[in-house]
Structure formats: structure tokens, C-alpha cells
């Protein structure tokens, strides 16, 4: 494998996609401002939850939930319309006639969104430590593992979801169901520990839940081995299903 060539192709695709992202003002606003705005807007509501009994604080829940919000809105919700638009404009079809592999095309399209998401996470970590006085992650390896698993999962789910959208106009609507389910059911701003046990058990099966759980556990500590293994199994299972869906149903040409 020509690593240098692959890196050059990914960089070129990433630069082109970044240019298109910055030209789309609504997409750029969502990527840059929406996660931080939601953390700020929802923190007062989180402060009224009884989090002390589960060993959490409103600040810690806000910051760790904000990282999940970033993965949902910047990576997943941002990439679904990107893949659909590039497909309908025949960009994907033309790219397949050149040197890039299918994986390079998908990864190159996702590269700007992933970069913005990682930058947002860094900002949230710094803001949590400097402004909200949140302690540093107690288990940084689990925190990083959550991010490492969450990013490819969201990219794969975005690529799979794009197959459901016939046009660019409905692409954002296609991303909404999973976005809202993740927002309210994956523990982003309502930790599963404060939910009824039956509902919490169901929510633990959602795609983003194991990622949020690993991120939050890595920050706050206190995880046992069984819980970490459960999160890993769930995350890998969803990633495997998403990759299978992409290989089976992802469309490279416009839907007529």
C-alpha cells in the first residue's frame, strides 16, 4: 500500500470538502456553534437534576454530554447531507473513476467534520477545566477510547443514513430521528443512572450510549470491567452493523 499516496489523496479530498463546508453558512454555523450553544442552554436544566446521589455534578454532565452533542451534530448530522449532496452532484461518481478508493472517498469527505469535532472537544475540555472547575479526566484512556470509537461510528452511521435520502433537501430530515433519539436517550444531558432501570436498560442499547458512557466514565472514573466490556461490545456491534449497511446500501450515483 502506498501510504504517501493515500495521505496525499485524503488531504486533497479533505481540503476540497473543507472549502465547501465553509461556503455553506448554515452547515458551518451548525458545526462551529451548535454544540457550544446547547451546552450553555441546557446547563441550567441539568443543575436542577438530583445528580449528587449518582456521584455527578452539573458541570461534569454538561461537558461530557457536550462531547456527545458534538459527535451527533458536527459529525453525524453534518455528514448525512454532505454525502447526499456529493452523490447528487455526481462528485462521488467522478471520484470513483480516479485513484481514490471507496474508503478514501468516504474518509476524505468526513475529514473536515471530524477535525472540527475534535477541535470542539478540546475547547470543551479546556473550558470545563478553566471556567467550570471540572477536574481532569480520571481515566484518560477510557475517555480517549470513547472518542476513538465514537468518531468512526458516527461517520459510518452518516454514510448508511445517506442511502435513505433521495434528495439534498430531505437529507437533514433523514438525520433527525437518530439525532433526537441520541440527544434524549443516550445520556447526553440526562444520565441513565437517574432514569428508571427498565428505561435505562433500553437506552443502553442505542448507538451513541456506549460512547457517552465511556467518555463520562473516563472523566469521572468509577467504572468496573464488566461495564467497560459491555460498552465496547455495544459500540463494536453498532459499528459493524453500520459498516455492513454502507457496503450493502450506500449509493454512489444519484437516485432517480
N, C-alpha and C positions, 0 to 999 in steps of 0.2 A: 504493500500500500504506500502510495506517495503522500506522506504526511504533509510535506511542504505545499504540495498542490492542493490538497484538501483544505488546508488552513487558508490559503490564498482565496480559494473559491468561497469558503464560508465568510471570510472578511468582506469580499466583494458583494456577496448577497446581503450581508448584514448592513453594509453602508447604504446600499440601494434601498433597503427596507426602512432604514432609519430616516432617510430623506423623505420617503413617502409618509412616514409616521408624523414627522414634524410639520408637513404640509397640511395634514388633516387636523384641524384645530380641535375638533371635538374629541378625537381619539387621543391627541396629545394632552388635552386637559384631563381626561379620564385617567390616563396613565400617571400623570405627574401630581395631580391634586386630589383625586377622589379618595384614595386610601387615607391620606393625612386628614382630610376633612371629616371622614367618617369616624376616625379615632377621636378627633376633637368633639364631634357632635354627640357621640354615643357615650362618652366617658361619664357625664353626669348621671345617666341612667344606670350605668354599671355601678356607680358609687352607692346606689340605693339597694343593691343586692346584698344579701347576707353572706358575704364571701369569707368572713373570718372563720366560720365553722368548718370550712373546707381548706383552710390554710392558704388563702389567696388574698390579694389586695386589688383594688380597682385599677391601680396603675399597672400592675403586672398583667392583669387580664386585658387591659386596653392595648398595651404594647404587643403582647403575643398574639392577640386577636387581630391587631392591625397588620401583622405579617401575613396572616391568613387572608385578610382582605386584599392585600397586595397581590397575592398569588391568584386570587379569584378575578379581580378587576383588571389588573395590568396584564397578566399572562393569559388566563383563560378567556375572559370576555374581550380582551383586545385582539387575540389571535383568531377567534372564530370569524369575525368579519374580514380580517386580513387574508386568511386562506380563501374565503369565498370570493373576495374581490379579485385576488390574483388569478383565481381559476376562471372567473367570468371574463376577465380581460385578456385571457389566453397567455398570461405570463407563465404559469406553471407548465403549460403545454410546450411553450418555446424553450423553457429552461431544460426540459427533459430531452430535447434534441441536442443539447450540448454536453459538456463534460460532467457537470454535477450529477451525483447520484440522487435517488429519491430522498434518502435520508439527509443529504446535504441541503437539498432544496427546502425541506421542511424545517431543518435546524437553522438554516440561514434566515428564513423568514421570521423565525421566532427569536433570533439573536437580539435585536433591539429591545423587545419587550422583556426578555429575561434580564438584560443589562439594567434596564430601568427598574425592574423589580428588585434586583439585588441592591441597587443604589438606595431605593426606598427603605429596604430593610436596614441598611447601615445607618440611615438617617434616624429611623425609629429607635434603633439600639442606642445611638448617641443621645437622642432626645430623652429617652427613658432614663438614662443614667444621669444626664446633666440637669434636666428640668423636673422630672418626676421622682428622682432619687430612687429609682429601681435598682436593686443590686445586680451585679454582673451575673451572667448565667452560671449556675452551679454545676451543670453537666454540659459543658460546651459541645462535647462530642455528639450528644443526643440532639442538641439544638441544631447543629450543622447537618446532622443526618436527616432531620425533618425537612430542611431546605433542599438538600440534595435529592431527596425522594419526591418532594412536592413539585419542584420545577418541571422535571420530565413528565410527571403525571399530568399536570395541568396542560402542558404542550400537547401530549398525546390525546387528552380528552378534547382539547380545542380542535385538533385535526379531525378526530372522529365526529365531533358535533357538526363540523362544517359540511359534512356529507348530507346533513338533513336540510340545509338551507338551499333553496332553489335560486335565490337572487341575493344580491348585496343588501337590498333594502330590508329583507327579513332576517339577515344574519344575526343582528344584535338581539332580535326577539328569540332566536334559536338558543342563544347563550343564557337567556334569563332564567329558565327553570332550574338548571343546575346551580347558577349563581345564587339564587334566592334560597334554595334548599341548603346550600353550603353556609350561607350567611346566618340562617336561623337554626340550623340543625347540627352543625359541625363544631359547636362550642366556641365560635369566634368571640362572641360577646356574652354568651350565657353558658358558662362552664357546665359540662354534662354532670358534674358532681352535685349540682343543685337541682337537677331535674329528677322526676320520678324514675325509679330504677328501670321499669319496662321501657319507657320512652328513651332513656339514656342508652339502653342496650341496642335499640333500633338505630339511634343516631350514630352509634359507634361503627355501623356498617357503611356509612356514607363515604364517598371517595376522599374528601378532604379531612375527615375527622382524625385518622391516624397521623396525618402531617401536623395538624394543630396540636394534637396530644403530645407528639414528640418535641415540638418546639416549646410548648409550655412546660413540659416535664424537664426539658433540658435547661430551661431558665430557672424554674422553681425548685427542681430536684424532687426527691421522694418517690421515684419510680422503682417498682420491682421488676425483676427479669421477665416475669410472665406478661406483664403489661406491655413492656417493650416488644416482646416477641409477637404479641397479638397485633400491635400497631404495624410491625414490619410485615406480617403476613397479609394484613388487610391492604396495606399500601401496595405491596407487590402484586396482589391479586387484581386490584383495580388497574394498575399499570399494565399488567399482562392483558386484561380484557380490552383496555383502550388501544394497545398496540395491535391486537388481533383485529379490532374494528377498523383501524386505519388501513391495515393491509388488505382487509376484505372489502371495505366500502368507500374508502377515500376516493374522491373524483378529481381527476387531473384536467378534465375538459369541461366546458360549460354544459349545464343541464338545460335541455331544450324541452 
